[in-house]
Amino acid sequence: MFLPVVMMSVCLCLCPAVQSQNLVTDNVAVVEGEVAVISCRVKNNDDSVIQLLNPNRQTIYFRDVRPLKDARFQLVNFSDNELRVSLSNVTLSDEGRYVCQLYTDPPQEAYADITVLIPPGNPIIESREGQVIEGNETEMTCTAMGSKPAATIRWMKGDKELQGKSKVEETYDTMFTVTSQLTFTVTKEDDGVPVVCIVDHPAVKDVQAQTYLVVHYKPEVKIVVEFPDGLPREGQNMELSCQAKGKPHPQQINWVKVDDDLPSHALITGPDLYIENLNKTYNGTYRCFAANSVGESYDDYILYVYDSRAGEGAPRAVDHAVIGGVVAVVVFAMLCLLIILGRYFARHKGTYFTHEAKGADDAADADTAIINAEGGHNNSDEKKEYYI
């Protein structure tokens, strides 16, 4: 007796459509204010009567007759196999379990649960501060109020999705308010980028709110040579322009020469530095400072004035690589010469000739050699020696 009942209960839990033997219906989700349609279907009807009951088990339709005096219920279709009824202008009070009943022996019932969806109000974005300095964190919140079920919130910064932390609060009549908090570090590239709060809910699509980031950052500085074109030469005039961009716009721009004073007749006009009649004493590093309320930055320009007689694009300075090559060749040649001379002197060390030795090569014996020597011993005071 109890086994069929248990098996039927399991089937009811697993099947997507709620059914009882030959009687079938479906659950309905409808947005508040719209139309819900309930369909009671019979697979194999044997002329049994179909009726529809509300959650209070009051008869809405008996066959094609409506006993309930609520004009929002209208008959859409009636046949031996189906009773289809619409309910217009659905409110939260209409939510509940509706009963499809088939008069058989015993009677059969199937249940259709109507769920009323209530969309959230327009999301609201709030920022902790209106302006953020680059490198600092900013915090934003997005709130979606009064929805059923609870909404979900996503964040986008430009084309990148960011992860926020959401909190859900239940209010009256099972309504929900969702608040999402987003925290991230900003860069100067984020200035003017939209931050979008996107609310996802089964009752609505594309509900979102957005705000734009205002990021303050210190100046970016770049020195541009307005003239001359090419290399600066003696006698020419020069103009350097200091281009600075920041937020807020730089209020102050200054020119200095690093480790020295600016030329006495240099002229500063706004962001521009003008120098007449260049000469080599003006060589050095020229620096432009730009500052705003966030900070200060600078850029350098190294000035080297070339000889006016030098060829176009040919500086007077000698190439260090060429100098190094010449020195290497000279040193190598000197080392070779010293080696040759050293070897020569080593081979001829102690070799010399005197006047006493003259004629000795042709003498038959030692006595004859002495006799043949010029001057003999009598001229020993005038003897001279020659060394090689």
HELIX and SHEET records of a PDB file:
HELIX    1   1 LEU A    3  LEU A   14  1                                  12    
HELIX    2   2 LEU A   92  ASP A   94  5                                   3    
HELIX    3   3 TYR A  172  THR A  174  5                                   3    
HELIX    4   4 LYS A  188  ASP A  190  5                                   3    
HELIX    5   5 LYS A  280  TYR A  282  5                                   3    
HELIX    6   6 HIS A  320  ARG A  347  1                                  28    
HELIX    7   7 HIS A  355  ALA A  357  5                                   3    
HELIX    8   8 ALA A  360  ASP A  362  5                                   3    
HELIX    9   9 ALA A  366  ASN A  372  1                                   7    
HELIX   10  10 GLY A  376  GLU A  382  5                                   7    
SHEET    1   A 5 VAL A  18  SER A  20  0                                        
SHEET    2   A 5 LEU A  23  THR A  25 -1                                        
SHEET    3   A 5 ALA A  36  VAL A  42 -1                                        
SHEET    4   A 5 GLU A  82  LEU A  87 -1                                        
SHEET    5   A 5 PHE A  73  PHE A  78 -1                                        
SHEET    1   B 5 VAL A  28  VAL A  31  0                                        
SHEET    2   B 5 GLN A 108  LEU A 117  1                                        
SHEET    3   B 5 GLY A  96  LEU A 102 -1                                        
SHEET    4   B 5 ILE A  50  LEU A  53 -1                                        
SHEET    5   B 5 THR A  59  PHE A  62 -1                                        
SHEET    1   C 4 ILE A 124  SER A 127  0                                        
SHEET    2   C 4 GLU A 137  SER A 147 -1                                        
SHEET    3   C 4 PHE A 176  THR A 185 -1                                        
SHEET    4   C 4 LYS A 165  GLU A 170 -1                                        
SHEET    1   D 5 VAL A 132  ILE A 133  0                                        
SHEET    2   D 5 VAL A 215  PHE A 227  1                                        
SHEET    3   D 5 MET A 238  LYS A 247 -1                                        
SHEET    4   D 5 ASP A 272  ILE A 275 -1                                        
SHEET    5   D 5 LEU A 267  THR A 269 -1                                        
SHEET    1   E 4 LYS A 160  LEU A 162  0                                        
SHEET    2   E 4 THR A 152  LYS A 157 -1                                        
SHEET    3   E 4 PRO A 194  HIS A 201 -1                                        
SHEET    4   E 4 VAL A 204  TYR A 212 -1                                        
SHEET    1   F 3 GLN A 252  LYS A 257  0                                        
SHEET    2   F 3 GLY A 284  ALA A 291 -1                                        
SHEET    3   F 3 GLU A 296  LEU A 303 -1                                        
SHEET    1   G 2 TYR A 352  THR A 354  0                                        
SHEET    2   G 2 GLU A 385  TYR A 387 -1                                        
END                                                                             
